[in-house]
């Protein structure tokens, strides 16, 4: 009888479902886990949800079209990418040493303890403070999430990336925080993939002829002065790369944008520094939450700042996003650039020269004034810069272009 009770209890534990809500680099994500064959990840950006579903060996992108779910079978493409080696180096967990253990606190209903850890990254010793727990359910949920991310990127590495030491996983860390954890049963219908559109394998896609054109420094809005902040932290030339242009592209409603362009042979690297823009989570995070294809995802630290790097398949460019205090620095390289973008970013940049700007909120009263300055608006009777009718039309056209309308 005791054996039957024990077996029943073990069976119940084995069948536990998990719902994990977390913030990854500022983007809210919800992960549903039933078992290794049934997993769902939802991402949310500006109220718009996009999901990736793994069901019995197949990966789907799920979008909502006119109130109906649309499933796209990504399996053929991901299988071929995996065979080609894409994603093989995406996740490599460094050897972690626990330096000290601090106070305990409850995070998202989970008992956790602060640990100071250190590890080697790019030949440098990095020290971080994290909160960890030995909660068995959370360990299993995060293990499932790590496997899911590996499947999304084509990696064969199923290692639990959130395990700091054997038996202990992160609850909060650099760019990562669990905000809610639930062990309630999940309905099977949540993981059902209805009629899906198959995305063709790479071999079935006709490869377009790529003509590399010089990217504009400031697309749509034009130049509005010198890129003082960016110029203070980048080099004029290195490894054959030469700075050919730079400018301030926008300075309005508290947000500041500076861009620069490097050239080497027929290749280009474009830099974009966005300051005091709370909505800018980087190109790669934007691609992920919108369900767009990325390959070769890699995360790490560059000169002490968190970065993630990947190929943006739809745009056909390599991208590297660096998170700075109240700022985002985005690098994109045209597809004909064979240099390692992480290495070139490290050589081109001196991030210690970046001077953080205090976060401020946009003042609606200054919006028209700023737009007037930006577009060269006429002087109004009260002495403020107000946009003319011509400028308003130009702004409207700009917004249409930005929204893809």
Secondary structure, 3 states (H helix, E strand, C coil): CHHHHHHHHHHHHHCCCEEEEEEECCEEEEEEEEECCEEEEEEEECCEEEEEEEECCEEEEEEEECCEEEEEECHHHHHHHHHCCCCCCCCCCCCCEEEEEEEEEEECCEEEEEEEEEEEECCEEEEEEEEEECCHHHHHHHHHHHHHHHHHHCCCCCCCCCEEECCEEEEEECCEEEEEEECCCCCHHHHCCCCEEECCCHHHCCCCCCCCCCCCCCCCCCCCCCCHHHHCCECCEECCEEEEEEEEEEEECCEEEEEEEEEECCEEEEEEEEECCCCCCCHHHHHHHCCCCEEEEEEEEECCEEEEEEEECCCCEEEEEEEECCEEEEEEEECCCCCCHHHHHHHHECHHHCCCCCCCCCCHHHHHHHHHHHCCCEECCCCCEECCHHHHHHHHHHHHHHCCC
